[in-house]
Amino acid sequence: MRNRLGRECLYVPSCRLGLYVALRHWCPPGARVLMSPVNDDVIFFVVLAAGLRPVQAPLRPEDGSIDMAAVPESVWRGLGAVLTTNLYGNPDPAPELRARCDQLGIPLIEDAAHAIGSETAGQPVGSFGDASVFSLSKHTGAKTGGFLTVADPALRAGLERARDELLEPARLAAELAYGLRPYAEAGVRGLRLVAAARATLRLLGLEEREDIRMELRPGELKQALSAAPAALEDFHSWIRVDMHDYRLRPGGLRLRRTGRLLRRLESRLAAHRAGALRLSATRWALPRPGPVQPLFRVPLLVEDRDAAIAALARRRMTTGYLYDPPLDAYAGEVFTDPSPAPEAAAWFARHALPVDPLRAEAAISVLTELGARPATPPSGATAAQPPLRGDRGV
């Protein structure tokens, strides 16, 4: 990763923990952080846990990237940091955000969890910010681990100490469960027991989402906020969702498997790029300039997304990584500043169908048989990118 990005990298047990460490280091308590409202709610709670105020950005409806031109000057002047998302691997306008942050004297932090192989303006996503975070749960399939990267290598030692203070001791039971998980998942898929397995996980308290968004629990959240940023534990019940081992010190088994999968990254990126290329040629994808990106998921835009999700499920293709409704509609003004122009984000969140590019042909077949209609972006949206953006997306 150091060679890939040209900057110092620090291993973390999860992207979410790496982001918390970065936010605590670069942002003073109470700072306002511009972020995407079409994002995992876990990231929203990480920002709150760091003692910061989320500010939801307007988005471009065709790809869910930050629309810089729609951010009012009054919002820019009140910010303490900008956090990108690079949703599904499509880059946010990092060069322009970098320049704007430099003008304001505030840090740019890149969440590159979906974008380990994406590029913009000829540079890797994650090489523009003061810090960036990557996930190894996505493209590599390691289901654990990540990296916190920094532009200034002199900061690495201090960040490593901050990480270590937050780590929980390695547990043999957790290590064994991690080792057995791939075999259990393969068996469930082979026996077509996915629905039964999910029901069992819910009964055991390991499947915590009834809907796309986790339960907000506003009363408990207000109480937790009174302690932020001193007590990460107060936000543990939100931040651990989907990954209870997010701050667990890794054992040898995790590190060996992660290293083995990371060594295959280039072939995985090639497969994602090929699938993204195939999906980008369909009528459900808006044309985008530049070379194809190795997207983690390809956001096709479908009019009746619920029908498409049900059709894919009948062919044993689960649709994940949905972020609907946007965070400002989900959390309300008590916990976040709403977007000054929320319509595009709401439209994108409602119509984006994230498709695994490794299953491109099967997904295309299902959507074709269904007769799925492409969704038309709101009036005024264009597929072309601003000339200064340097985007290299699908």
N, C-alpha and C positions, 0 to 999 in steps of 0.2 A: 504493500500500500504506500509505503514511503517512496518507492521508485515510481509508482503510478502517478502520485499526486505532486511529487517534488516538495513535500513538506513533512514535518515530524508527525508521527502517528502514535497514539496511545491506545492500547487494547482496553475495551470496557466490556462488561458482561452483557450490555444491551445498549441500543441506540438511545433509549429514553434516559438511562442513567448518564450516558455521555452528554446528552443535551442539558440535563440538570446541572452537571458540573460546569459546563460552559456558561450557562446563564448566570449561575451564582458568581462565577469569576468576572464576567465582563459587564454585568448589569447591576447597578446599585438597587437596593430594595425600593419598590414603588415605581420603578421605571416602566414606561409604556412601550410595549413591543408590538410592532406591526407584524401580523401573521395572516395566513390564509384561513378563511372560514370553512373551506372544504378540506378538512384535515382530520386525522384521527383524534378522537376526543382525549385519548391518553396524552397526546402532546399538549393539548389545552391544559390538562391538569398538571403537567410538568411545569408549564409556564407559571401557573398559579402557585405551585409548591415553591418555586424559586422566589416568591414574594413580588411578582411582577403583574402588571395590568395588561391583559391581552387587548389589542386593538385590531379589529377585523378589517382586512384589506378588500377593496373591490377587485374582482377577477375578470379575466377575459373568458367569455362564455364558450369559446371553441376548445380550450384546453385546460382551463382552471388555473392558469398562471396569474401572477400578480399584475394588475393593470396600473402601472405607475401613473399614467396620465389622469386617472380618475381619483387619485389620492389628493385631497385638498391641501393647499399649502399650510393651513392651520394645523392639520394633522401631522404633516412632516415636522413642523417646528416643535411639536410636543413629544416627539419620540425619543426613547432612550436606546433603541436597538431595532433592527429588522431581522426577522427570521423567515427564511425561504422554506418552501415545501418540496418543489420539484416533483409535483404530483405524478405518480405512476412512472416517473423517469423523464417526463417532459420538463425541460429546464425553465425555471423562472429567469427573468432578465437580469442575471447576475452582474454583468459588466456595468449596466446602468444603475443598478442598486448599489454596487460598490462605489461608483462615483458620487451618488447622492449621499451615501453614508459618510464618505470622506468630507463632503461639503458641510455636513451637519456635525461632524466630529463624533459619530456614534458607531458602534460595532455592527458588522454584518455577520450573522451566524447562519450557516447553510445546513438545513436538514436534507441530507442526501441519502436517506434510507432507501428510497426507490430508485436511486440514480447512480449506482456504483460504476456504471460504464458510460454514462451520458456525458456529452460535451456541449459547450456553447462558446462561441467566439474562438474556436480552436483550442480551448483549454478544458480539462476535466471539470465537471461539476464538483464542487467541494474545494476548489483551488482559489476561490475568490474571497472567501470570508476571513475574518479574523480567526474564526474557528469553524469547523464543519464536523458533522457526525454522520457515520455510515452504519448500516445494519448488515450483519451477516446472516440474518434470518430470511432474507429475501432471495436475491439471485442465486446465492450459493446453496440455499436450502439447509443451512446448518441449524436453524431454529434456535440459535443462541449467538451471543457475541456481537461486537461491533467495534468501531474505531472513533476516537475523538482526534481530530487533526488540528494543528495550529500553524499559523503563518510564522510566528516567532518561536524558534526552537528553544529559546531560553526559558519559555514558560512551561515546558514539558514537566520538569521535576515538581514544580508546585502543583500542577494539575494532577500528577500521579499521586501525590500525597492526599489531595482532596478526594480523589477516587477511592483510595485505600481506606480512608476514614468512613466511607459509606458502605463498603463491602460487608456482606454477611459471610460467616465462615462456610467453607464447602461442606456439604452434607452427603454422606454415602448414599442415603436413600434417594436423594435428588439425582445423584450421578448415575445410579443404577436405572432409575426411571428414564433418564435421558438416553441411556444406552439402549434400552428396550423399545423406546418409542417408535423408531422407524419400522421395526418388525411388527409391532402391534398395528400400526397404521396400514402397513401393506396387507396384513391379514384381514383387517376390517374392509378394505377396498376389495380384496379378492372375494370375500364372502358377501359383498353387497350389504353390509350392515352399518352403513354410514349413519342413517337416521337413528337406529337403535343405539349406536355408540354415543351420539350427541345427547340423546335422552338420558343415558347413564351418566355422562359427564355433568349434566345439569343437576341430577339428583345428588351427585357427590360434591356439588358446589364448585366444580372446575369449569363449567360453562356458565359465564356470568352475564351474558347478554341475551335478553329476550328480544330486543329489537336491534336495529343498526347501531344506535347510540346506547351507551350504558345509562343506567338510571342516574340522574344528576344528584339527587338527594340534597336539595338546596339548604335545608336546615343544618345538616352535618357539614356541608361545604363551608357555610358561613363560620361555623365553629372552628374548622380547620384553618381557615384564612386568618383567624385571629392570632395564630401561632407562626404563620409563615414569615420569613423563610427559615426559621430555626429548626423546624421539626418535619423532616421528610416523612417520618412515620405517620404523621397526621393525614397524609394524602395517600398512604400505602394502599388503601382499599380501592382507590381509583387507578393509581399508576400501575398496579400489578396486573390489571385485567388483561387477559390473553397471554401473560408471561409472568408467572409467580416468581420465577428465578431471576428477575431483572437486575437484582443487585447481588447475586450469589457469586462468591469467588469461584472461578472455574477450576475443576479438577482435571486430571490428566486426560481422561476419556474425552471430555468436551474439547479440550485444546487439540488433541490428536485428530479427532474427526473434523473439527473446524479447519485445521491446517490442510488436511487432505482435500476437503471440498474447495477451499480457497485456491488450491493449486490447479483446480479444474475451471477456474473462473472464466478464462478466455473462451473455452469451448461453450460454456453456458451462455456467455454474452453473445456469441455468434448465433446460437440457437434462438435466443430472444430477439436478436436483430432480424433474423430470417422470418420469424413469426410475425413480428411487428410490420415488416415490409408487406407480407401477405395481407394482413388485416387492414393496413393503410390503403390498400387498393380497392377495398369494398365500398359500397354506397353508404355505409353507416359511419365512415371516417371522413373528416374534413381534410382536404389536401393541405399539406404544410411544406414549406420550402426546405431545401438542404438534405444532406444525407440522413438515412434512417438511424434512429437511436435504438439501443438494445433495451426497450421499455420493459419494466417489470410487469405492467399491465397496460393494455391498449384500451383507452377509453373510447369505445364506440358510442355514438349518440343515437339512441333509440327512442321512438315516440312512446311506446308502451313498454317500459322497462320491466314492470312486474311480470308481464306475460313472457318476456324474453328470459327472465330469471327462472321462471317455472319450467319453460321448455328446456333450458339447459340442465336444470336439476333432473329432469326425467331421463337425461342421458348421462347422469352421474357427473355433471360439471357444476361444482359449487361456485357461486359468485360471491366473492369476498371483496374487502377493501372498498366498501361503499361508505360515503361520508355525507349522509342525508338525514336530517336537514343541516344546513350550514351552522357553524358554531354559535353565531349570534342569535339565530332563531332557537337553537337548542338551549343555550345558557341564559339568554336574556341580559338586559342592561345592568343588572345587579353585579354580574361577574365579568362582563366584557363590554368594551366600546363597540357598538354595532358598525358594520360597514356603511360608509356614506353613500354607497350605490350597491345595494344588496341583490338587485334583480338578476344579474348575470350569474352570480354564484348560486342562487336558488335554482335557476334554470339548469345549470350544469350539474348540480348535485342531484337533480331529479331525473335527468336523462342519461347521464354517463353510465355506461355498462362496461366495467373493467373486465377485459378478457385476457386470460393467460395466453401469451403468444406461443407457448409450447403446445397449445391445443387449438391452434388457429384454424386448421381445416375442419375439425369437428365442430367448433363453434360456428363457423361460417355455414356449414351444412344445416345445423339446427335453425339458425336465424333465417336461412333461405326457405327451409320447409315451413317455418312459421309465417313467412310473409311479413317479417318485421319491417316497419316503416322507419326510415331515418328521421331523426328530429331536426327541425330547422332552427338555427340559432336566432335569438331575438333580433329585431330590426336594428341595424347599425353595426352588428358584429361582422367582422371580416376575417377571412382565413389567413390573409397575408399578415406578416409580422412587421413591426416598425423597423426601418432600415438599420438602426443602430443597435438592434437587439443582438444580432449575431447568433440567432437561434439555429440549431442544427437538428430540430425535432422532426417527427413524422408529420 
